[in-house]
Amino acid sequence: MKYRLFIIGLFFCFAIAALAGSPGAATSGEQNLSRQHKFAALVNRLAKQGFDRDRLEKIYTDEKVFFDPKGVSLFFVHSESSLDYGQFVTDRSLSRAADYMEEHSEKLEMAEDRYGVDKTIITAILLVETRLGTYLGNRMVLNTLSTMAALTEEDLKEELWEASAASRRLTRKAFEKKAGEKAQWAFEELKALLKYTAREDLNAAELNGSYAGAMGISQFMPSNALNLATDGNDDGKIDLYEHADAIASVANYLRHYGWKPSISRREAHKVLYKYNHSNYYVDTLLKISDRLKG
C-alpha cells in the first residue's frame, strides 16, 4: 500500500514538473498537491472504517479537493440570531413562494397527501433554506466536512485558528473545545456523504452546499440525506438538487420527527426546531406558512 501511495505521489510530481515552463502554474500545482496531502491521515482513518481505498484515493486526488480553513472558519463565527429572517416575510418573497407553490403544485400536494405535511410549511422551509432552490451555497461539501474532520491533527487545527484571526469571536479555549466536537461530528457526516454519494452514484467532489456542509434545495446534512431523503419523482434516484426529491424529503423528515395533519402550533414548533435549532428560524417558518394560507 505504501508503494501505491508512493506511485501516486510520484505521478503528481511529474505532473507539476510538466508545468515547469510556467512558474506561476507550477507554484499553484505544488500548493494544491500540498493541500490534498493534508488529508492523508483522514484517508487512512476512512479506510480503517471500511471505505474502499481506491475510491478514496480517486476522490482525494481530485484537483478540486483541498483543505479549506478559510471556508470552515465561517462555521466558527456564525451567529444564528444575527441572520435577517425578516427578508423572507416581505411581499416580494411571499409572492415568489406563492408562484413556487403553483409551479410545483403536483409534487407539493403529493407530499402533503403521502406524508401529512402542510405544503405551505414545506415551501416555507425551501424559501428560507435556499430561496426556493436559487441559492444552494458555494462551498464544496466534501472540502468542508473533510477539513473539519481533519481537525484532530494539531497542525491543521492551528492552521484553522490562524485563518479565523480576522473574524475571530472565540477564545482559544472555546475554539479548542468546538474544534474537538466538530471534528468528530464532521467525520460522521463525511462518512454519510461518502455512503450517500456511492449509493446514488453521485460525484462527491461536485456537490456544493453551505459553510456547514448542508446540501441541496432542502439543505440536508449528509446523514439526513442518507437516512431520510426520499425519491419524490419515482426515477429510482434520490437527488436533493431536484425539486421533487427535495420536496418529498422535507416532508418525510418532518413526519419522521412527529409532524401530523392535526398537529398543534406548539408541537409544530418543536418539530420544526429539529430542522434548525433556532427559535428565530421556526417563528419565521410559521409566519410564512400563515401568510401563504392567506
Helices and strands as residue ranges (DSSP letters): H 2-17, H 23-37, H 40-48, H 53-60, H 69-72, G 73-76, G 80-82, G 85-89, H 91-103, H 105-115, H 119-130, E 139-140, H 141-149, G 150-152, H 154-163, G 165-167, H 172-199, G 204-206, E 208-209, H 222-227, H 243-256, H 265-275, H 279-293
